[in-house]
Amino acid sequence: MKAQQQQTGLATVIADHRVVVCVGSGGVGKTTTAASLALWGALSGRQTAVVTIDPAKRLADCFGIDPTHTQGKPVSAEMFGTYGLTPRGTLTALLIDQPSAWDAAIARYAPTVEIRDRILANRFYQGLSRTFAGSHEYIALDTLASLVQQGTYDLIVVDTPPARQALDFLEAPQRLQRFLDSRARKWFLRPAGGWDIFSAMNKTTAFLLRKIEEATGISALAEISDFFTTMQHMFDDFGERFQRVSALLAGADTAFVLVSTLEEEVLSEATQFLTDLGRLDITLKAVIFNRTQGGPSTELGKETAQPSLAERLSRAVRPPLANSAHSEWLAANFFAYQTLAAREAARFAQFSKNLPSRTPLVRVPVIPALPGDFGGLVRLCSYVFPTVAGQKPRRKNKSKA
C-alpha cells in the first residue's frame, strides 16, 4: 500500500508542474526514466516534450525516430496503439545533438545571415562550443528556454546532462551571466588601435590567453578576438534569456526529480546533491531509485545456519536438485542476495531520513532484458506508474516484441 501511495504521489508531482527536471549521476537510467515520465504525461492528457542532450542511440530507437532530427517529432498514435495504449495527449522527443544545437542557437540569435556565417566559420567558436566546461548545460537550458517561450507544451521533461557536480546545470545561468557582465570579455574585442595593445597586457591576461588556447586548440588571437567582436551584439540576448530560465528553475512551476540507484557511491552523490539544493532554497519533489533489489526475507533469515535451508531451496526448483553441491551453491547465492538486499534497505532508510516525510520515493526493481524499443519504455513506465494513467499496457502483436 505504501509503495502505491508513493507512486500516486509521484503522479501528483508530475501533474502539478509544467517543467520536470530529472537530475542525478550518469549511468543510473536517468534518460530512460525522464522519457517514462514524459510518456506518463502524454497518457494523462498533457502536451508533452522530453528533452535530452546527446542521447544514446537506444533512446532514438525507443521513439522510432532519426537521432539527428532535432526539431522534435511526436510519437505516432500507431506506435502507442501497438502496445494497447491510447494517449489523451502528445509526446514529442527532442534528442539534441550538442554541436548541432549550438549552431542552431547561433542561427537563432544572429541578427544577420552574414554574422551567423561568420561565427559558425570561426575556429575559436567551433572549439569552444564543443569542448568548454558547461557546454551541455548551456544547451539544455537554451532548449528549455525556447520551449517555454514557444508555449507549445504544457509539460516539459528535461534530462540533464550527466555530471558528478549535479549543480552544474542549476548554476549555468549564473556562470554565463557573470561572464557576460565581466570585463574579461571586453579584453578580446578588436581594439581600435590595432593589435599592439596586447603587447601591454599584464602577466595575468597573458596567462588567461594561454589557457584559452590550450583548452580550444586555437592559437590565433585574431580569431579569438573576432569571435568576441562578432558576438558582442548577441550577448545581451543571451543574458536576458538565461535570467528568465534561471527564474523558471527556481519557480513554483518547476519540479526537480532525483534519479539514483541504491549503490553506496551513487547514493553518496545524491546525498550531497540534497545538501546543495538546500543552499539554493530548492526542494526536491520526488526520488526514483532504479535497479533496486527486493527486501530481505524475514521468514528465511532465521534459518541461515541450518542445513535444511539448502534442502528446502533445492526442492523449490523444478526439477528438484539431486546434486548436494548444487544445493549448497543455491543456498550460498540466496544468502549473498539477502546480504545485498539488507545493505540496500539500510541505505534506503538512511537516505529517507534526509527528506521531508511526504516526498515520494519510488523503487523500480532490476528489470532483466528490457527491450530497447518503445515497448521497453512502456514497460519501465508501468513500474514507475503501475496504473499507467488507468491503462494496462499490453503488446497486441507479440511477434514484434
Beta strands, then each sheet from edge to edge (+ up, - down):
strand 1: 19-23
strand 2: 47-53
strand 3: 73-74
strand 4: 90-96
strand 5: 155-159
strand 6: 254-260
strand 7: 284-292
strand 8: 361-365
sheet 1: 3+ 4- 2- 5- 1- 6- 7- 8-
end
